[in-house]
Amino acid sequence: MLDPKRLLDDLLGSNVPGTGGTLRDNAGKAAQLAKDNPLATGALAAVLMGTKAGRSMSGSALKIGGLAAVAGLAYKAYQNYSNGQKPGQETASEPELLPPPADTPFNPAQAPQGENEFALTIIRAMIAAARADGHIDAEERSRIADRLHLSGIGDEAEAFLLSELEKPLDLDSIVSAAKTDAQKVELYTASRIAIEPETRAERGYLDMLAGRLALPDTLVDHIEATVSSAKTEATPSVW
């Protein structure tokens, strides 16, 4: 059975496909895997989201897992916005990213539709963002299928992701899946994690998503700054 939370971990690089654990817990295995199969040691988001170099989640975010990382970044951005800070005031000296407090609507356990269902929504939002520049054509889908197979993600997860790539973009479904204001912030946060808006299409998609989610411009600026500060330069793909 598909495990949405684990799949989200894989997409963000929290799990190392082929080792059964996280980057933090499997440093030795990851090193060997890098020699045997360099592709499998990268975040699977890089597999889905194009061949160009980009930015990936830093170790601080990866340590707490995919769903908690998205929620933690969304909560941090929302708190900075609510406290009247200026976007970008975050500094490198701030403590590592933590999961959102249990008593807030950002806590994944508080998701009205359940953690697994909301994790699927997060994944679908990330895939939609990745497709915003229109680069995933039939040829690219074939390459993605090959990369997914090599990554060791598993047959069910592979089939699910390829199926999602085949479906028409349904922004209405993604937006309506957010049941709370906190989840609206998380959906935008996950979408911004998925891509670096380097093209007009990507920037336009994020702007459209923010508008459809009715997020204030200043809050969007905080999300942008918070996500950007949690990313590091990714290694260019050889594909």
N, C-alpha and C positions, 0 to 999 in steps of 0.2 A: 504494500500500500504506500502511496506517495506520502512523504512526510514534508509538508510545506515549510515548517520551521527549519528543518535541516537543509532543504533546498535553498532557502534564503541565506543560510549560513554559507553554503557553497558559492552562491552568486556573489556574495560580498567578500569571499576569501577567508571567512572565519574557520572553515574546515578545509583541510588539505585533501582533495580527492585521492583515494588510494591508500590513505594512512588510517582512516577511521578516527581522526582527532583533529585538534585545532593546530594552528601554526605555533602557538605557544607551547603546547604539550608534545609536539612531535618534531622538534627541531632536527633531530638526527635523521628521522625517516624522511623529512622533507628535503634534507640535503641530498640523500641518496636518490630520492624520487626526481630531484632536479637534474641529476646526472642521467637517469634512465629515461625520463620523459619531461622535458622542461615545460611543456604546455600545461601539464597537470598541476604544476605548483602555483600557477597564477590564479587569481580570482576568476571564476567562470564568467563573471560579467564581461571580462575582456574577450572571452570567446564569443559571446553573443553580440557585443556592442562595437564591432568593427576591428579593423586591422591597424589603425593609426595609434601612435603613442598617446597616452592620456594620463589621468591621475587616478589612483586607487585609494581605498580606505587605509588609514594608518593603523599601526598596531594597537593603539589605545582603543579605537572603536572595535577592532576585531576581537579583542579579548572577551567582550561581553556577549558576543553572538549577534546574528543578523537582526532579528526582530527588536531586541533590546537596544542595539546600536542605532537603528532608525528612530526608535522612540526616544532614546536618550538625546540624540542630536536635535530632534524636533522639540523636545521639552526645553533643552538648553536655549535654543533660539527663541522659543516663546517666552521664557523667563527673562531673557535679555530685552526683548521687545516690551514686555509688561513693566519692567523696571525702568524703562525710559533710557536705556543705554543707546549709544550710537552704534550702528552696525559696523563691525570690524574692530571694536574695542577689545575683543578677545586677544589674549596674549599667549605666548608659548609657555609662560610660567603657570598658567592655570592648571588645576588638577586634571588627571586623566578623566576621560569620559566615563560616566557612571550610568547605569540604568535609571530610568525615571523613578521617583519615589512611588511606593506602593499605593499611596492614598491619592494619587492624581489620575485623571482620565487618560494620561499618556502611558500608564502601566499596561503592558500587553494583556495581562490577566483580566483587565477590566473591559476588554473588547466585547461589545454587546453581541456580536456575531460569532465570538470565539476566536482564540488565538490562531488556530490553523486556517480558518476562513479568511481572517484579515491578512495573514501572511501570504495567502494566494493573491489577494488584492494588491498587496505591496509588490509582489513579483510581476503581476500583470501591468502595474503602473510603470515598473522599471523597463519592461519589454516595450511598452508603448513609447516611452521616452527614447529608447534606443533606436526605434524605428522612425523617429521624427524626421531624420534627414533623408529618408527614403533609400538608404544604401542597401537594404536587405532585399535583393531581387532573387530570382530563382537560383542563379549561380552562387550568390553569397549564402543562401540557405543550404545549398549542398555542401559548401565548405564548413558552415557551422555544424551541420550534422556530423561531418568527419571529426571535427574538433571535439564535439560533445562525446562521441564514441571513445576517442582517445583519452578524454579526461577522467574516465572511470566514475562518472556521476551516477550511473545505474540506468537500467532500461526504462523504468517508469518515469523517472525524472527527465530522461532524454526525450521520451515520447511526449510528455506534457509540454516541454519547452518548444519542441518542434511544432506541435499542434497549435500552440499560442502564436507562433510566428506566422502560421498560415492564415489565421483569422483576421478579418478586417478590423482596423482600429475602431474601437467602440468607446469613445471618451465618455459618453453618457453613462455607460455601465461602470466605468472606473470612478467617476465623480459620485454617482449615487451610492456606491459601495461604502463611502465614508459616512458612518452613522453618527459621529460626534464631531464637534469642532476640532478636538485634538487629532482625530483621525484625518481630517482635512490637512492639517499641518504635516502629519506624518506622510501622507500620500505625496505632497509636494516635495518633502524632504527626500523621500526615496527616489523620486523622479530626478531630482537634482543630483543625488548620489550617482545615479546611473550614467549620466553624461556630463561632459564639459560642453557648454553651449557655444561652440566655435563657429557655427553656421547660422544664417538667418532662420532656417527652418527649425533648428534646435531651440534657439532663443524664442522664436515665435511660438513654438509648442509650449514651452514653459510659461510664457506670458499668458497664453490662452488657458492653460491649466489653472494658473493662479486666479485668473478671472472667473473661471467656472466654479472654482472652490470658494470664491468670494473672500480671498485672503487680502488683508490690507497691504498696500505697497511696502510700508515700513517693515511689516512682519516678513514679507518675502525677502527684503534686503537682509534681514537678520538670518533667515534660513540660508541664503546664499553665502553670507560671511561665515556662518557656523560650519556648513558643509565644506566650504573651501579650506578652512583651517584644519579640518579633519582628514584632508587628503594629502597624499604625497605623490611625487612623480612616479609613474608606472614605467616598467621596462617595455620598450617598443616590441610589438609582436613581429615575428618573422614570417607570419602568414600573409 
